[in-house]
Amino acid sequence: MASISKVSTPIPLSASLSQSLRPQKCFFISFQPSINSKPYHLSSSPHPLKPSLRVKCSQTGGNGIAAKRTVLHDLYEKEGQSPWYDNLCRPVTDLLPLIASGVRGVTSNPAIFQKAISSSDAYNDQFRELVQAGKDIESAYWELVVKDIQDASKLFELIYDQTDGADGYVSVEVSPRLADDTEGTVEAAKWLHKVVSRPNVYIKIPATAACVPSIKEVIANGISVNVTLIFSLARYEAVIDAYLDGLEASGLDDLSRVTSVASFFVSRVDTLIDNLLENIGTPEALSLRGKAAVAQAALAYQLYRKKFSGPRWEALVKKGAKKQRLLWASTSVKNPAYPDTLYVAPLIGPDTVSTMPDQALEAFIDHGTVSRTIDSNASEAEGIYNALEKLGIDWSFVGDQLEVEGVDSFKKSFDSLLDSLQEKATSLKLVSL
């Protein structure tokens, strides 16, 4: 990891957000048939082909247009859910039309940066300068990331200011190699917080057993955190307690600027449990496919409401504390047989965030419906959760297995990216130290 003193501070974007919301040549919006557009009913057949709004980081220049008002604005204004974008690449100005269309924050992870940096030439100039200046490959990687995070956070400053620090965040994750290192995670979070030096940045920390204590300590140090890779109710409750413990241990008189989101993953839960149900093979088991993730998420929301109420929480509110919002992550549909808004439409509710990659974002903008759904049928969610247990589904096993897979996936992306950067250094005829 690069030393703090050697990390350069990228020059902030000069244009104001209001000026920047003009059409950008680097962004395009196109309409094309959506072959997986379905309403949120697993038993429903697909509705006819219809145009789908595609929004994504561009690979080349073009004559794009700034997006108009979309359903994302209604999502926030009517139901209190913040739509975020789960992607980041250069040029970060590709985010501007997304902001205009209602996106209120950005999340990133090692896999996202692996794809962005390894598949684009946009990082070459800075990378060349860094390596020629004597940076090792990993230090150079972090400087590339820091610049993207700083530049992106600048674009969301207006939202952050308008909401008094409740929204407008950009998230950056500590090294996935630290998932089992409590103190290493704390130090990495402090380092990232210092070098990024932006108020509207979340430091992402995985919700592994080793890192739950890290969350408490980082919050106690006044650093805002996005807790990622949450796959079970038990671990989610431990994350909430770490947040509350951290606020109480901070010693701060004003807690209003120490905020957090808890990233509860959804689609991956169905992927694993569906396989288990298919192995069981009974009609009852097969009828529960595609229902586990949303049911558990609905119960997580009930837990959220319970934990952020009562005397303990009210005492923190008097010091300005803000709730640790639930963030729905992994919202893209992995099974093409399912509705493409399956992990967005039924999880709408106040004080929540839905972070969507391209697929989920374009689907919801195209044919999403805004209504409060997250707690519309809590008893049904509990029934599904219990029915799965009776069939032999071990929720603890599911959470542990998905956590291992998630951490391993991020580690592989991180290692792959460093290998790609080493190859890039070689191809650019640079010397790696």
VENWO-V894204 format. One record per backbone hydrogen bond with DSSP energy under -1.0 kcal/mol. CO is the residue of the C=O (numbers start at 0). NH is the residue of the N-H. E is the energy in kcal/mol with one decimal. If there is no record, write none. Layout:
CO;NH;E
CO;NH;E
This chain:
3;6;-1.1
15;19;-2.4
16;20;-1.2
18;21;-1.2
23;26;-1.3
24;61;-2.8
29;53;-1.8
31;51;-1.7
36;46;-1.2
38;40;-2.0
40;43;-1.5
49;33;-1.9
51;31;-1.1
61;63;-1.1
69;72;-1.1
70;74;-2.2
71;75;-1.6
72;76;-2.9
73;77;-2.7
74;80;-1.8
75;79;-1.3
79;350;-1.2
81;353;-2.2
82;103;-3.2
83;355;-2.6
84;86;-1.2
84;106;-2.5
90;93;-2.1
91;94;-2.3
92;95;-1.4
94;98;-2.4
95;99;-2.3
96;100;-1.5
97;102;-2.5
98;101;-1.3
103;167;-1.4
104;84;-2.6
105;170;-1.8
108;112;-2.1
109;113;-2.2
110;114;-2.0
111;115;-2.4
112;116;-2.8
113;117;-1.8
114;118;-1.4
120;123;-1.5
122;126;-2.6
123;127;-3.0
124;128;-2.1
125;129;-2.4
126;130;-2.5
127;131;-2.5
128;132;-1.3
129;134;-2.3
130;133;-1.6
135;139;-2.4
136;140;-2.3
137;141;-2.1
138;142;-1.7
139;143;-2.1
140;144;-2.3
141;145;-2.9
142;146;-2.0
143;147;-1.8
144;148;-2.6
145;149;-2.7
146;150;-2.7
147;151;-2.5
148;152;-2.5
149;153;-1.6
155;159;-2.3
156;160;-2.9
157;161;-2.7
158;162;-1.7
159;164;-3.3
160;163;-1.3
168;105;-2.6
169;201;-2.4
171;203;-3.2
174;177;-1.9
175;178;-1.3
177;180;-2.2
180;184;-2.0
181;185;-1.7
182;186;-2.5
183;187;-2.2
184;188;-2.5
185;189;-2.3
186;190;-2.4
187;191;-2.8
188;192;-2.5
189;193;-2.0
190;194;-2.7
191;195;-2.6
192;196;-1.7
199;169;-1.8
201;171;-2.5
202;225;-1.9
203;173;-2.1
204;227;-2.2
207;211;-1.4
210;214;-2.0
211;215;-1.5
212;216;-2.0
213;217;-2.8
214;218;-2.5
215;219;-2.4
216;220;-1.1
217;222;-1.9
218;221;-2.2
223;202;-1.9
224;260;-1.7
225;204;-2.0
226;262;-3.6
227;206;-2.4
229;264;-2.7
231;235;-2.0
232;236;-2.3
233;237;-1.6
234;238;-2.0
235;239;-2.3
236;240;-2.4
237;241;-1.9
238;242;-2.1
239;243;-2.6
240;244;-3.0
241;245;-2.3
242;246;-2.3
243;247;-2.3
244;248;-1.9
254;257;-1.5
258;224;-1.5
259;324;-1.3
260;226;-2.7
261;326;-2.8
262;229;-1.7
263;328;-2.3
265;268;-1.6
265;269;-1.1
266;270;-2.0
267;271;-1.9
268;272;-2.6
269;273;-3.1
270;274;-1.1
271;275;-1.7
272;276;-2.8
273;277;-2.4
274;278;-1.6
275;279;-1.6
276;280;-2.8
281;285;-2.8
282;286;-1.8
284;287;-1.3
285;288;-1.2
287;290;-1.6
290;294;-1.8
291;295;-2.6
292;296;-2.2
293;297;-2.3
294;298;-1.8
295;299;-2.0
296;300;-1.9
297;301;-1.4
298;302;-2.1
299;303;-2.5
300;304;-2.2
301;305;-1.8
302;306;-2.8
303;307;-2.1
309;313;-2.5
310;314;-2.0
311;315;-1.1
312;316;-2.3
313;317;-1.5
315;318;-1.4
315;320;-2.0
316;319;-2.2
318;254;-3.4
322;324;-1.1
324;261;-2.8
325;352;-2.4
326;263;-2.8
327;354;-2.0
328;265;-1.8
329;266;-2.2
334;337;-2.3
338;341;-1.7
340;343;-1.9
340;344;-2.4
343;346;-1.6
347;372;-1.9
347;373;-2.6
351;81;-2.5
352;327;-3.3
353;83;-2.6
355;85;-2.2
356;360;-2.7
357;361;-2.9
358;362;-1.8
359;363;-2.3
360;364;-2.4
361;365;-2.0
362;366;-2.6
363;367;-2.4
372;375;-1.6
376;380;-1.7
377;381;-2.3
378;382;-2.1
379;383;-2.4
380;384;-2.4
381;385;-2.5
382;386;-2.4
383;387;-2.1
384;388;-1.6
385;389;-2.3
386;390;-1.3
387;392;-2.4
388;391;-1.8
393;397;-2.4
394;398;-2.5
395;399;-2.6
396;400;-2.9
397;401;-2.4
398;402;-1.9
399;403;-2.2
400;404;-2.4
401;405;-2.7
402;406;-2.7
403;407;-2.4
404;408;-2.4
405;409;-2.1
406;410;-2.4
407;411;-2.4
408;412;-2.1
409;413;-2.5
410;414;-2.9
411;415;-2.7
412;416;-2.3
413;417;-2.1
414;418;-2.1
415;419;-2.3
416;420;-2.7
417;421;-2.0
418;422;-2.2
419;423;-2.4
420;424;-2.5
421;425;-1.9
422;426;-2.7
423;427;-2.2
424;429;-4.0
425;428;-1.5
